[in-house]
């Protein structure tokens, strides 16, 4: 128990820095993903997305980044 807490204290600064880096990277990734989303056609409802998708032979999917619907030509979509 005491060894663990000492190790924790020792690693605290490193962990803090790593956490900050991870946070920065995840924000950058989110921004990148969001930019990708902005370039795609967005739909607020699955109904609209499906209707458009059927017309042009694509498939609608719910985006985990912007929480809207996009169209894709991919046939298989794994669960997010
Ligand atoms: Zn999106």
PDB file of the backbone (N, CA, C, O) and the ligand in Angstrom, with CONECT records:
HET     ZN  A 101       1
ATOM      1  N   UNK A   1       0.844  -1.211   0.000  1.00  0.00           N
ATOM      2  CA  UNK A   1       0.000   0.000   0.000  1.00  0.00           C
ATOM      3  C   UNK A   1       0.874   1.254   0.000  1.00  0.00           C
ATOM      4  O   UNK A   1       0.685   2.162  -0.809  1.00  0.00           O
ATOM      5  N   UNK A   2       1.868   1.282   0.960  1.00  0.00           N
ATOM      6  CA  UNK A   2       2.718   2.469   1.056  1.00  0.00           C
ATOM      7  C   UNK A   2       3.638   2.573  -0.157  1.00  0.00           C
ATOM      8  O   UNK A   2       3.940   3.672  -0.624  1.00  0.00           O
ATOM      9  N   UNK A   3       4.076   1.435  -0.657  1.00  0.00           N
ATOM     10  CA  UNK A   3       4.932   1.418  -1.841  1.00  0.00           C
ATOM     11  C   UNK A   3       4.163   1.975  -3.033  1.00  0.00           C
ATOM     12  O   UNK A   3       4.683   2.743  -3.843  1.00  0.00           O
ATOM     13  N   UNK A   4       2.914   1.557  -3.103  1.00  0.00           N
ATOM     14  CA  UNK A   4       2.075   2.011  -4.218  1.00  0.00           C
ATOM     15  C   UNK A   4       1.885   3.525  -4.189  1.00  0.00           C
ATOM     16  O   UNK A   4       1.951   4.192  -5.221  1.00  0.00           O
ATOM     17  N   UNK A   5       1.647   4.055  -2.988  1.00  0.00           N
ATOM     18  CA  UNK A   5       1.398   5.492  -2.901  1.00  0.00           C
ATOM     19  C   UNK A   5       2.665   6.277  -3.204  1.00  0.00           C
ATOM     20  O   UNK A   5       2.606   7.366  -3.776  1.00  0.00           O
ATOM     21  N   UNK A   6       3.834   5.712  -2.813  1.00  0.00           N
ATOM     22  CA  UNK A   6       5.109   6.371  -3.121  1.00  0.00           C
ATOM     23  C   UNK A   6       5.322   6.406  -4.633  1.00  0.00           C
ATOM     24  O   UNK A   6       5.723   7.421  -5.203  1.00  0.00           O
ATOM     25  N   UNK A   7       5.043   5.274  -5.256  1.00  0.00           N
ATOM     26  CA  UNK A   7       5.201   5.188  -6.705  1.00  0.00           C
ATOM     27  C   UNK A   7       4.266   6.174  -7.379  1.00  0.00           C
ATOM     28  O   UNK A   7       4.630   6.826  -8.358  1.00  0.00           O
ATOM     29  N   UNK A   8       3.080   6.276  -6.854  1.00  0.00           N
ATOM     30  CA  UNK A   8       2.090   7.198  -7.419  1.00  0.00           C
ATOM     31  C   UNK A   8       2.604   8.628  -7.349  1.00  0.00           C
ATOM     32  O   UNK A   8       2.506   9.396  -8.306  1.00  0.00           O
ATOM     33  N   UNK A   9       3.171   8.972  -6.154  1.00  0.00           N
ATOM     34  CA  UNK A   9       3.681  10.321  -5.955  1.00  0.00           C
ATOM     35  C   UNK A   9       4.821  10.598  -6.937  1.00  0.00           C
ATOM     36  O   UNK A   9       4.914  11.668  -7.538  1.00  0.00           O
ATOM     37  N   UNK A  10       5.688   9.579  -7.072  1.00  0.00           N
ATOM     38  CA  UNK A  10       6.851   9.720  -7.946  1.00  0.00           C
ATOM     39  C   UNK A  10       6.409   9.930  -9.396  1.00  0.00           C
ATOM     40  O   UNK A  10       7.008  10.705 -10.142  1.00  0.00           O
ATOM     41  N   UNK A  11       5.364   9.230  -9.766  1.00  0.00           N
ATOM     42  CA  UNK A  11       4.919   9.283 -11.165  1.00  0.00           C
ATOM     43  C   UNK A  11       3.914  10.400 -11.431  1.00  0.00           C
ATOM     44  O   UNK A  11       3.482  10.612 -12.564  1.00  0.00           O
ATOM     45  N   UNK A  12       3.557  11.099 -10.377  1.00  0.00           N
ATOM     46  CA  UNK A  12       2.472  12.073 -10.502  1.00  0.00           C
ATOM     47  C   UNK A  12       2.756  13.111 -11.594  1.00  0.00           C
ATOM     48  O   UNK A  12       1.916  13.377 -12.453  1.00  0.00           O
ATOM     49  N   UNK A  13       3.964  13.690 -11.537  1.00  0.00           N
ATOM     50  CA  UNK A  13       4.307  14.731 -12.515  1.00  0.00           C
ATOM     51  C   UNK A  13       4.311  14.193 -13.939  1.00  0.00           C
ATOM     52  O   UNK A  13       3.792  14.817 -14.865  1.00  0.00           O
ATOM     53  N   UNK A  14       4.917  13.004 -14.087  1.00  0.00           N
ATOM     54  CA  UNK A  14       4.973  12.385 -15.408  1.00  0.00           C
ATOM     55  C   UNK A  14       3.568  12.117 -15.919  1.00  0.00           C
ATOM     56  O   UNK A  14       3.244  12.377 -17.077  1.00  0.00           O
ATOM     57  N   UNK A  15       2.744  11.588 -15.021  1.00  0.00           N
ATOM     58  CA  UNK A  15       1.365  11.270 -15.417  1.00  0.00           C
ATOM     59  C   UNK A  15       0.612  12.535 -15.811  1.00  0.00           C
ATOM     60  O   UNK A  15      -0.176  12.549 -16.757  1.00  0.00           O
ATOM     61  N   UNK A  16       0.878  13.589 -15.060  1.00  0.00           N
ATOM     62  CA  UNK A  16       0.218  14.858 -15.343  1.00  0.00           C
ATOM     63  C   UNK A  16       0.565  15.333 -16.755  1.00  0.00           C
ATOM     64  O   UNK A  16      -0.302  15.733 -17.532  1.00  0.00           O
ATOM     65  N   UNK A  17       1.873  15.276 -17.058  1.00  0.00           N
ATOM     66  CA  UNK A  17       2.328  15.702 -18.384  1.00  0.00           C
ATOM     67  C   UNK A  17       1.731  14.824 -19.473  1.00  0.00           C
ATOM     68  O   UNK A  17       1.282  15.301 -20.515  1.00  0.00           O
ATOM     69  N   UNK A  18       1.743  13.509 -19.193  1.00  0.00           N
ATOM     70  CA  UNK A  18       1.203  12.579 -20.185  1.00  0.00           C
ATOM     71  C   UNK A  18      -0.285  12.811 -20.395  1.00  0.00           C
ATOM     72  O   UNK A  18      -0.795  12.742 -21.513  1.00  0.00           O
ATOM     73  N   UNK A  19      -0.962  13.085 -19.293  1.00  0.00           N
ATOM     74  CA  UNK A  19      -2.403  13.320 -19.388  1.00  0.00           C
ATOM     75  C   UNK A  19      -2.684  14.570 -20.218  1.00  0.00           C
ATOM     76  O   UNK A  19      -3.604  14.602 -21.036  1.00  0.00           O
ATOM     77  N   UNK A  20      -1.867  15.598 -19.986  1.00  0.00           N
ATOM     78  CA  UNK A  20      -2.036  16.835 -20.756  1.00  0.00           C
ATOM     79  C   UNK A  20      -1.791  16.596 -22.240  1.00  0.00           C
ATOM     80  O   UNK A  20      -2.524  17.087 -23.098  1.00  0.00           O
ATOM     81  N   UNK A  21      -0.735  15.825 -22.522  1.00  0.00           N
ATOM     82  CA  UNK A  21      -0.426  15.501 -23.912  1.00  0.00           C
ATOM     83  C   UNK A  21      -1.567  14.724 -24.555  1.00  0.00           C
ATOM     84  O   UNK A  21      -1.984  15.001 -25.680  1.00  0.00           O
ATOM     85  N   UNK A  22      -2.059  13.738 -23.800  1.00  0.00           N
ATOM     86  CA  UNK A  22      -3.169  12.922 -24.324  1.00  0.00           C
ATOM     87  C   UNK A  22      -4.384  13.783 -24.596  1.00  0.00           C
ATOM     88  O   UNK A  22      -5.072  13.617 -25.603  1.00  0.00           O
ATOM     89  N   UNK A  23      -4.637  14.708 -23.680  1.00  0.00           N
ATOM     90  CA  UNK A  23      -5.792  15.585 -23.821  1.00  0.00           C
ATOM     91  C   UNK A  23      -5.641  16.429 -25.085  1.00  0.00           C
ATOM     92  O   UNK A  23      -6.579  16.585 -25.866  1.00  0.00           O
ATOM     93  N   UNK A  24      -4.423  16.972 -25.267  1.00  0.00           N
ATOM     94  CA  UNK A  24      -4.149  17.809 -26.426  1.00  0.00           C
ATOM     95  C   UNK A  24      -4.342  16.997 -27.711  1.00  0.00           C
ATOM     96  O   UNK A  24      -4.961  17.456 -28.671  1.00  0.00           O
ATOM     97  N   UNK A  25      -3.789  15.768 -27.700  1.00  0.00           N
ATOM     98  CA  UNK A  25      -3.887  14.928 -28.879  1.00  0.00           C
ATOM     99  C   UNK A  25      -5.344  14.564 -29.183  1.00  0.00           C
ATOM    100  O   UNK A  25      -5.767  14.538 -30.339  1.00  0.00           O
ATOM    101  N   UNK A  26      -6.090  14.287 -28.125  1.00  0.00           N
ATOM    102  CA  UNK A  26      -7.474  13.877 -28.364  1.00  0.00           C
ATOM    103  C   UNK A  26      -8.294  15.056 -28.885  1.00  0.00           C
ATOM    104  O   UNK A  26      -9.203  14.882 -29.697  1.00  0.00           O
ATOM    105  N   UNK A  27      -7.961  16.258 -28.410  1.00  0.00           N
ATOM    106  CA  UNK A  27      -8.669  17.443 -28.927  1.00  0.00           C
ATOM    107  C   UNK A  27      -8.316  17.656 -30.394  1.00  0.00           C
ATOM    108  O   UNK A  27      -9.179  17.954 -31.220  1.00  0.00           O
ATOM    109  N   UNK A  28      -7.010  17.495 -30.705  1.00  0.00           N
ATOM    110  CA  UNK A  28      -6.586  17.646 -32.098  1.00  0.00           C
ATOM    111  C   UNK A  28      -7.247  16.612 -32.996  1.00  0.00           C
ATOM    112  O   UNK A  28      -7.676  16.911 -34.111  1.00  0.00           O
ATOM    113  N   UNK A  29      -7.318  15.381 -32.480  1.00  0.00           N
ATOM    114  CA  UNK A  29      -7.975  14.322 -33.250  1.00  0.00           C
ATOM    115  C   UNK A  29      -9.440  14.640 -33.471  1.00  0.00           C
ATOM    116  O   UNK A  29      -9.980  14.435 -34.558  1.00  0.00           O
ATOM    117  N   UNK A  30     -10.076  15.145 -32.420  1.00  0.00           N
ATOM    118  CA  UNK A  30     -11.498  15.461 -32.540  1.00  0.00           C
ATOM    119  C   UNK A  30     -11.707  16.553 -33.578  1.00  0.00           C
ATOM    120  O   UNK A  30     -12.638  16.502 -34.382  1.00  0.00           O
ATOM    121  N   UNK A  31     -10.815  17.548 -33.542  1.00  0.00           N
ATOM    122  CA  UNK A  31     -10.921  18.636 -34.520  1.00  0.00           C
ATOM    123  C   UNK A  31     -10.735  18.106 -35.934  1.00  0.00           C
ATOM    124  O   UNK A  31     -11.455  18.487 -36.858  1.00  0.00           O
ATOM    125  N   UNK A  32      -9.741  17.207 -36.089  1.00  0.00           N
ATOM    126  CA  UNK A  32      -9.509  16.615 -37.403  1.00  0.00           C
ATOM    127  C   UNK A  32     -10.748  15.867 -37.868  1.00  0.00           C
ATOM    128  O   UNK A  32     -11.192  16.001 -39.008  1.00  0.00           O
ATOM    129  N   UNK A  33     -11.299  15.068 -36.943  1.00  0.00           N
ATOM    130  CA  UNK A  33     -12.487  14.301 -37.287  1.00  0.00           C
ATOM    131  C   UNK A  33     -13.639  15.231 -37.608  1.00  0.00           C
ATOM    132  O   UNK A  33     -14.432  14.978 -38.515  1.00  0.00           O
ATOM    133  N   UNK A  34     -13.718  16.317 -36.847  1.00  0.00           N
ATOM    134  CA  UNK A  34     -14.822  17.238 -37.077  1.00  0.00           C
ATOM    135  C   UNK A  34     -14.683  17.915 -38.431  1.00  0.00           C
ATOM    136  O   UNK A  34     -15.671  18.131 -39.132  1.00  0.00           O
ATOM    137  N   UNK A  35     -13.435  18.251 -38.798  1.00  0.00           N
ATOM    138  CA  UNK A  35     -13.208  18.835 -40.118  1.00  0.00           C
ATOM    139  C   UNK A  35     -13.618  17.868 -41.220  1.00  0.00           C
ATOM    140  O   UNK A  35     -14.168  18.268 -42.246  1.00  0.00           O
ATOM    141  N   UNK A  36     -13.338  16.588 -40.990  1.00  0.00           N
ATOM    142  CA  UNK A  36     -13.761  15.575 -41.946  1.00  0.00           C
ATOM    143  C   UNK A  36     -15.277  15.576 -42.057  1.00  0.00           C
ATOM    144  O   UNK A  36     -15.839  15.448 -43.145  1.00  0.00           O
ATOM    145  N   UNK A  37     -15.923  15.723 -40.911  1.00  0.00           N
ATOM    146  CA  UNK A  37     -17.382  15.740 -40.890  1.00  0.00           C
ATOM    147  C   UNK A  37     -17.921  16.935 -41.661  1.00  0.00           C
ATOM    148  O   UNK A  37     -18.891  16.832 -42.412  1.00  0.00           O
ATOM    149  N   UNK A  38     -17.256  18.083 -41.453  1.00  0.00           N
ATOM    150  CA  UNK A  38     -17.744  19.291 -42.100  1.00  0.00           C
ATOM    151  C   UNK A  38     -17.668  19.181 -43.615  1.00  0.00           C
ATOM    152  O   UNK A  38     -18.463  19.788 -44.333  1.00  0.00           O
ATOM    153  N   UNK A  39     -16.694  18.394 -44.099  1.00  0.00           N
ATOM    154  CA  UNK A  39     -16.545  18.233 -45.537  1.00  0.00           C
ATOM    155  C   UNK A  39     -17.598  17.293 -46.105  1.00  0.00           C
ATOM    156  O   UNK A  39     -17.886  17.307 -47.302  1.00  0.00           O
ATOM    157  N   UNK A  40     -18.170  16.471 -45.219  1.00  0.00           N
ATOM    158  CA  UNK A  40     -19.186  15.535 -45.693  1.00  0.00           C
ATOM    159  C   UNK A  40     -20.557  16.182 -45.601  1.00  0.00           C
ATOM    160  O   UNK A  40     -20.765  17.183 -44.915  1.00  0.00           O
ATOM    161  N   UNK A  41     -21.468  15.572 -46.315  1.00  0.00           N
ATOM    162  CA  UNK A  41     -22.860  16.011 -46.212  1.00  0.00           C
ATOM    163  C   UNK A  41     -23.411  15.527 -44.878  1.00  0.00           C
ATOM    164  O   UNK A  41     -23.259  14.360 -44.518  1.00  0.00           O
ATOM    165  N   UNK A  42     -24.050  16.433 -44.151  1.00  0.00           N
ATOM    166  CA  UNK A  42     -24.604  16.060 -42.851  1.00  0.00           C
ATOM    167  C   UNK A  42     -26.124  16.050 -42.892  1.00  0.00           C
ATOM    168  O   UNK A  42     -26.760  16.868 -43.556  1.00  0.00           O
ATOM    169  N   UNK A  43     -26.668  15.114 -42.175  1.00  0.00           N
ATOM    170  CA  UNK A  43     -28.129  15.044 -42.041  1.00  0.00           C
ATOM    171  C   UNK A  43     -28.488  15.001 -40.567  1.00  0.00           C
ATOM    172  O   UNK A  43     -27.830  14.334 -39.768  1.00  0.00           O
ATOM    173  N   UNK A  44     -29.523  15.711 -40.228  1.00  0.00           N
ATOM    174  CA  UNK A  44     -29.933  15.751 -38.823  1.00  0.00           C
ATOM    175  C   UNK A  44     -30.708  14.504 -38.423  1.00  0.00           C
ATOM    176  O   UNK A  44     -30.670  14.087 -37.266  1.00  0.00           O
ATOM    177  N   UNK A  45     -31.409  13.909 -39.382  1.00  0.00           N
ATOM    178  CA  UNK A  45     -32.219  12.744 -39.038  1.00  0.00           C
ATOM    179  C   UNK A  45     -31.857  11.571 -39.945  1.00  0.00           C
ATOM    180  O   UNK A  45     -31.427  11.754 -41.084  1.00  0.00           O
ATOM    181  N   UNK A  46     -32.039  10.370 -39.417  1.00  0.00           N
ATOM    182  CA  UNK A  46     -31.754   9.174 -40.195  1.00  0.00           C
ATOM    183  C   UNK A  46     -32.706   9.074 -41.367  1.00  0.00           C
ATOM    184  O   UNK A  46     -32.353   8.540 -42.418  1.00  0.00           O
ATOM    185  N   UNK A  47     -33.898   9.580 -41.190  1.00  0.00           N
ATOM    186  CA  UNK A  47     -34.896   9.535 -42.254  1.00  0.00           C
ATOM    187  C   UNK A  47     -34.395  10.280 -43.487  1.00  0.00           C
ATOM    188  O   UNK A  47     -34.433   9.757 -44.601  1.00  0.00           O
ATOM    189  N   UNK A  48     -33.922  11.512 -43.272  1.00  0.00           N
ATOM    190  CA  UNK A  48     -33.386  12.311 -44.381  1.00  0.00           C
ATOM    191  C   UNK A  48     -32.173  11.647 -45.002  1.00  0.00           C
ATOM    192  O   UNK A  48     -32.033  11.593 -46.224  1.00  0.00           O
ATOM    193  N   UNK A  49     -31.304  11.146 -44.150  1.00  0.00           N
ATOM    194  CA  UNK A  49     -30.072  10.523 -44.631  1.00  0.00           C
ATOM    195  C   UNK A  49     -30.392   9.287 -45.465  1.00  0.00           C
ATOM    196  O   UNK A  49     -29.827   9.097 -46.542  1.00  0.00           O
ATOM    197  N   UNK A  50     -31.295   8.451 -44.970  1.00  0.00           N
ATOM    198  CA  UNK A  50     -31.671   7.226 -45.688  1.00  0.00           C
ATOM    199  C   UNK A  50     -32.313   7.553 -47.032  1.00  0.00           C
ATOM    200  O   UNK A  50     -32.040   6.909 -48.045  1.00  0.00           O
ATOM    201  N   UNK A  51     -33.170   8.567 -47.016  1.00  0.00           N
ATOM    202  CA  UNK A  51     -33.879   8.938 -48.234  1.00  0.00           C
ATOM    203  C   UNK A  51     -32.886   9.364 -49.310  1.00  0.00           C
ATOM    204  O   UNK A  51     -32.993   8.953 -50.466  1.00  0.00           O
ATOM    205  N   UNK A  52     -31.901  10.209 -48.909  1.00  0.00           N
ATOM    206  CA  UNK A  52     -30.891  10.673 -49.857  1.00  0.00           C
ATOM    207  C   UNK A  52     -29.978   9.518 -50.267  1.00  0.00           C
ATOM    208  O   UNK A  52     -29.601   9.393 -51.432  1.00  0.00           O
ATOM    209  N   UNK A  53     -29.630   8.678 -49.294  1.00  0.00           N
ATOM    210  CA  UNK A  53     -28.723   7.557 -49.559  1.00  0.00           C
ATOM    211  C   UNK A  53     -29.312   6.625 -50.608  1.00  0.00           C
ATOM    212  O   UNK A  53     -28.612   6.181 -51.518  1.00  0.00           O
ATOM    213  N   UNK A  54     -30.603   6.331 -50.475  1.00  0.00           N
ATOM    214  CA  UNK A  54     -31.265   5.426 -51.425  1.00  0.00           C
ATOM    215  C   UNK A  54     -31.267   6.015 -52.820  1.00  0.00           C
ATOM    216  O   UNK A  54     -31.103   5.298 -53.808  1.00  0.00           O
ATOM    217  N   UNK A  55     -31.454   7.337 -52.900  1.00  0.00           N
ATOM    218  CA  UNK A  55     -31.519   8.005 -54.202  1.00  0.00           C
ATOM    219  C   UNK A  55     -30.210   7.881 -54.959  1.00  0.00           C
ATOM    220  O   UNK A  55     -30.205   7.676 -56.173  1.00  0.00           O
ATOM    221  N   UNK A  56     -29.093   8.006 -54.241  1.00  0.00           N
ATOM    222  CA  UNK A  56     -27.801   8.007 -54.929  1.00  0.00           C
ATOM    223  C   UNK A  56     -27.012   6.735 -54.673  1.00  0.00           C
ATOM    224  O   UNK A  56     -25.818   6.676 -54.966  1.00  0.00           O
ATOM    225  N   UNK A  57     -27.667   5.716 -54.128  1.00  0.00           N
ATOM    226  CA  UNK A  57     -27.032   4.409 -53.996  1.00  0.00           C
ATOM    227  C   UNK A  57     -25.969   4.327 -52.917  1.00  0.00           C
ATOM    228  O   UNK A  57     -25.030   3.537 -53.014  1.00  0.00           O
ATOM    229  N   UNK A  58     -26.122   5.143 -51.897  1.00  0.00           N
ATOM    230  CA  UNK A  58     -25.162   5.074 -50.791  1.00  0.00           C
ATOM    231  C   UNK A  58     -25.867   4.554 -49.537  1.00  0.00           C
ATOM    232  O   UNK A  58     -27.017   4.119 -49.573  1.00  0.00           O
ATOM    233  N   UNK A  59     -25.133   4.619 -48.436  1.00  0.00           N
ATOM    234  CA  UNK A  59     -25.659   4.097 -47.192  1.00  0.00           C
ATOM    235  C   UNK A  59     -25.510   5.167 -46.111  1.00  0.00           C
ATOM    236  O   UNK A  59     -24.483   5.842 -46.042  1.00  0.00           O
ATOM    237  N   UNK A  60     -26.510   5.319 -45.286  1.00  0.00           N
ATOM    238  CA  UNK A  60     -26.448   6.315 -44.222  1.00  0.00           C
ATOM    239  C   UNK A  60     -25.891   5.692 -42.953  1.00  0.00           C
ATOM    240  O   UNK A  60     -26.171   4.533 -42.648  1.00  0.00           O
ATOM    241  N   UNK A  61     -25.107   6.458 -42.219  1.00  0.00           N
ATOM    242  CA  UNK A  61     -24.620   5.955 -40.931  1.00  0.00           C
ATOM    243  C   UNK A  61     -24.576   7.081 -39.917  1.00  0.00           C
ATOM    244  O   UNK A  61     -24.419   8.251 -40.266  1.00  0.00           O
ATOM    245  N   UNK A  62     -24.718   6.705 -38.656  1.00  0.00           N
ATOM    246  CA  UNK A  62     -24.682   7.691 -37.589  1.00  0.00           C
ATOM    247  C   UNK A  62     -23.239   7.964 -37.215  1.00  0.00           C
ATOM    248  O   UNK A  62     -22.482   7.035 -36.937  1.00  0.00           O
ATOM    249  N   UNK A  63     -22.854   9.224 -37.205  1.00  0.00           N
ATOM    250  CA  UNK A  63     -21.469   9.588 -36.936  1.00  0.00           C
ATOM    251  C   UNK A  63     -21.247   9.799 -35.445  1.00  0.00           C
ATOM    252  O   UNK A  63     -21.979  10.559 -34.812  1.00  0.00           O
ATOM    253  N   UNK A  64     -20.225   9.123 -34.868  1.00  0.00           N
ATOM    254  CA  UNK A  64     -19.948   9.274 -33.437  1.00  0.00           C
ATOM    255  C   UNK A  64     -19.223  10.578 -33.113  1.00  0.00           C
ATOM    256  O   UNK A  64     -19.079  10.928 -31.942  1.00  0.00           O
ATOM    257  N   UNK A  65     -18.766  11.297 -34.135  1.00  0.00           N
ATOM    258  CA  UNK A  65     -18.013  12.530 -33.905  1.00  0.00           C
ATOM    259  C   UNK A  65     -18.911  13.749 -33.814  1.00  0.00           C
ATOM    260  O   UNK A  65     -18.770  14.573 -32.910  1.00  0.00           O
ATOM    261  N   UNK A  66     -19.825  13.855 -34.747  1.00  0.00           N
ATOM    262  CA  UNK A  66     -20.674  15.044 -34.763  1.00  0.00           C
ATOM    263  C   UNK A  66     -22.124  14.704 -34.421  1.00  0.00           C
ATOM    264  O   UNK A  66     -22.977  15.589 -34.361  1.00  0.00           O
ATOM    265  N   UNK A  67     -22.396  13.420 -34.199  1.00  0.00           N
ATOM    266  CA  UNK A  67     -23.732  12.951 -33.804  1.00  0.00           C
ATOM    267  C   UNK A  67     -24.800  13.287 -34.822  1.00  0.00           C
ATOM    268  O   UNK A  67     -25.978  13.444 -34.501  1.00  0.00           O
ATOM    269  N   UNK A  68     -24.338  13.394 -36.088  1.00  0.00           N
ATOM    270  CA  UNK A  68     -25.301  13.547 -37.165  1.00  0.00           C
ATOM    271  C   UNK A  68     -25.141  12.371 -38.113  1.00  0.00           C
ATOM    272  O   UNK A  68     -24.383  11.443 -37.831  1.00  0.00           O
ATOM    273  N   UNK A  69     -25.833  12.403 -39.212  1.00  0.00           N
ATOM    274  CA  UNK A  69     -25.763  11.292 -40.160  1.00  0.00           C
ATOM    275  C   UNK A  69     -24.995  11.700 -41.407  1.00  0.00           C
ATOM    276  O   UNK A  69     -25.156  12.807 -41.922  1.00  0.00           O
ATOM    277  N   UNK A  70     -24.161  10.786 -41.880  1.00  0.00           N
ATOM    278  CA  UNK A  70     -23.441  10.992 -43.133  1.00  0.00           C
ATOM    279  C   UNK A  70     -23.803   9.868 -44.083  1.00  0.00           C
ATOM    280  O   UNK A  70     -24.460   8.895 -43.715  1.00  0.00           O
ATOM    281  N   UNK A  71     -23.350  10.036 -45.324  1.00  0.00           N
ATOM    282  CA  UNK A  71     -23.518   8.983 -46.309  1.00  0.00           C
ATOM    283  C   UNK A  71     -22.176   8.356 -46.617  1.00  0.00           C
ATOM    284  O   UNK A  71     -21.155   9.042 -46.640  1.00  0.00           O
ATOM    285  N   UNK A  72     -22.173   7.066 -46.851  1.00  0.00           N
ATOM    286  CA  UNK A  72     -20.943   6.370 -47.199  1.00  0.00           C
ATOM    287  C   UNK A  72     -21.224   5.349 -48.289  1.00  0.00           C
ATOM    288  O   UNK A  72     -22.342   4.854 -48.430  1.00  0.00           O
ATOM    289  N   UNK A  73     -20.194   5.050 -49.049  1.00  0.00           N
ATOM    290  CA  UNK A  73     -20.346   4.035 -50.081  1.00  0.00           C
ATOM    291  C   UNK A  73     -19.959   2.657 -49.564  1.00  0.00           C
ATOM    292  O   UNK A  73     -20.124   1.641 -50.240  1.00  0.00           O
ATOM    293  N   UNK A  74     -19.425   2.660 -48.312  1.00  0.00           N
ATOM    294  CA  UNK A  74     -19.029   1.376 -47.715  1.00  0.00           C
ATOM    295  C   UNK A  74     -20.251   0.535 -47.418  1.00  0.00           C
ATOM    296  O   UNK A  74     -21.265   1.036 -46.931  1.00  0.00           O
ATOM    297  N   UNK A  75     -20.142  -0.766 -47.723  1.00  0.00           N
ATOM    298  CA  UNK A  75     -21.279  -1.645 -47.505  1.00  0.00           C
ATOM    299  C   UNK A  75     -21.361  -2.099 -46.037  1.00  0.00           C
ATOM    300  O   UNK A  75     -22.436  -2.154 -45.440  1.00  0.00           O
ATOM    301  N   UNK A  76     -20.190  -2.419 -45.485  1.00  0.00           N
ATOM    302  CA  UNK A  76     -20.176  -2.939 -44.122  1.00  0.00           C
ATOM    303  C   UNK A  76     -19.730  -1.836 -43.140  1.00  0.00           C
ATOM    304  O   UNK A  76     -18.665  -1.239 -43.297  1.00  0.00           O
ATOM    305  N   UNK A  77     -20.550  -1.593 -42.153  1.00  0.00           N
ATOM    306  CA  UNK A  77     -20.205  -0.625 -41.121  1.00  0.00           C
ATOM    307  C   UNK A  77     -20.204  -1.356 -39.783  1.00  0.00           C
ATOM    308  O   UNK A  77     -21.191  -1.989 -39.408  1.00  0.00           O
ATOM    309  N   UNK A  78     -19.095  -1.262 -39.075  1.00  0.00           N
ATOM    310  CA  UNK A  78     -19.053  -1.901 -37.758  1.00  0.00           C
ATOM    311  C   UNK A  78     -19.728  -0.998 -36.743  1.00  0.00           C
ATOM    312  O   UNK A  78     -19.864   0.207 -36.950  1.00  0.00           O
ATOM    313  N   UNK A  79     -20.137  -1.593 -35.666  1.00  0.00           N
ATOM    314  CA  UNK A  79     -20.806  -0.807 -34.632  1.00  0.00           C
ATOM    315  C   UNK A  79     -19.821   0.123 -33.946  1.00  0.00           C
ATOM    316  O   UNK A  79     -18.686  -0.260 -33.662  1.00  0.00           O
ATOM    317  N   UNK A  80     -20.254   1.325 -33.686  1.00  0.00           N
ATOM    318  CA  UNK A  80     -19.390   2.279 -33.021  1.00  0.00           C
ATOM    319  C   UNK A  80     -19.455   2.089 -31.514  1.00  0.00           C
ATOM    320  O   UNK A  80     -18.788   2.809 -30.771  1.00  0.00           O
TER     321      UNK A  80
HETATM  322 ZN    ZN A 101     -19.618  13.358 -38.445  1.00  0.00          ZN
END
